[in-house]
Amino acid sequence: MNNAHPVQSAIDQKIADALEPAHLEVINESHMHNVPPGSESHFKLVIVTDAFEGKRLIARHQMVNAALKAEMQGPVHALSMETLTPAEWLARGGRTMTSPACRGGAKNDPIFGA
């Protein structure tokens, strides 16, 4: 495990073990949010695996959430997922979606903000 990035390393290992992906990207997007430098709280996952074959999006996300149960109950605040089969990944040309900029959560929401 990478001591400099323990949460990211744990996510990488758990997804690799649970889903045996053909392609896996674990991207720490914490720097895009209002968190202290070096945080590991916001991640984007790009997972390409045969395990998603025939599964609907909700089932794919449930598989990922089950593998990362401890992280989701602890250090991970937000998790974005692109869950693809190898055929879907190929059809997309091996490209990922761009993550949107952080809107700041409730502090910028007129219902919750000041």
C-alpha positions in Angstrom: 0.0 0.0 0.0 1.2 3.5 -0.8 1.8 5.2 2.5 1.6 8.7 0.9 -1.9 7.9 -0.4 -3.4 5.2 1.8 -7.1 5.7 0.9 -6.4 5.8 -2.8 -4.2 2.7 -2.5 -6.9 0.8 -0.5 -9.5 1.7 -3.1 -7.3 0.5 -6.0 -6.5 -2.8 -4.2 -10.1 -3.5 -3.2 -11.5 -2.8 -6.7 -8.8 -4.9 -8.3 -9.5 -7.8 -6.0 -13.3 -7.6 -6.2 -13.8 -6.9 -9.9 -10.6 -7.9 -11.7 -10.8 -4.9 -14.0 -9.2 -4.8 -17.5 -8.8 -1.1 -16.9 -8.9 0.8 -13.6 -8.3 4.5 -12.8 -8.6 5.7 -9.2 -8.4 9.5 -9.4 -8.2 11.7 -6.3 -10.3 14.8 -7.1 -10.1 16.2 -3.6 -8.0 19.1 -4.8 -11.1 20.3 -6.8 -13.1 20.7 -3.6 -13.0 22.8 -0.5 -10.8 20.4 1.6 -7.4 20.7 3.2 -4.4 20.1 0.9 -3.5 16.4 0.7 -7.0 15.2 1.4 -8.3 11.9 0.2 -12.0 12.4 0.4 -13.3 12.8 -3.2 -12.6 10.2 -5.9 -13.5 9.3 -9.4 -13.3 5.7 -10.5 -13.1 4.4 -14.1 -13.7 0.7 -14.0 -13.7 -1.5 -17.0 -14.5 -5.2 -16.3 -16.3 -8.2 -17.6 -18.0 -8.4 -14.2 -20.4 -5.6 -15.4 -21.6 -7.6 -18.4 -25.4 -7.8 -18.4 -25.7 -5.6 -15.3 -27.6 -2.4 -15.1 -25.9 0.8 -13.9 -27.4 0.5 -10.3 -26.1 -3.0 -10.0 -22.7 -2.0 -11.1 -22.6 0.8 -8.6 -23.8 -1.5 -5.9 -20.9 -3.9 -6.6 -18.4 -1.0 -6.3 -20.0 0.3 -3.1 -20.0 -3.2 -1.6 -16.2 -3.5 -2.3 -15.6 -0.1 -0.8 -18.0 -0.3 2.2 -15.4 0.7 4.8 -14.1 3.6 2.8 -17.6 5.0 2.1 -18.3 4.9 5.9 -15.1 6.7 6.7 -12.7 8.8 4.7 -14.5 9.0 1.4 -17.0 11.8 1.1 -17.8 11.6 -2.6 -17.3 8.9 -5.2 -17.9 9.4 -8.9 -18.0 6.2 -11.0 -17.8 5.3 -14.7 -18.6 1.6 -14.7 -18.1 0.0 -18.1 -17.8 -3.3 -19.9 -14.8 -3.8 -22.2 -17.1 -3.3 -25.2 -18.6 -0.1 -23.8 -15.0 1.2 -23.1 -13.9 0.3 -26.6 -17.0 2.0 -28.1 -16.2 5.1 -26.1 -12.6 5.1 -27.5 -11.1 4.6 -24.1 -12.0 8.1 -23.0 -13.4 9.2 -19.6 -15.9 12.0 -18.9 -14.6 15.3 -17.5 -15.6 15.9 -13.9 -17.6 19.1 -13.2 -16.2 21.9 -11.1 -17.2 21.8 -7.4 -20.2 24.0 -6.7 -19.3 24.1 -3.0 -22.2 22.0 -1.7 -24.8 23.4 0.7 -23.0 26.7 1.2 -23.9 27.7 -2.4 -27.4 26.2 -2.4 -30.1 28.9 -1.9 -32.1 26.6 0.3 -29.2 25.8 2.7 -26.8 28.7 2.1 -26.6 31.9 4.1 
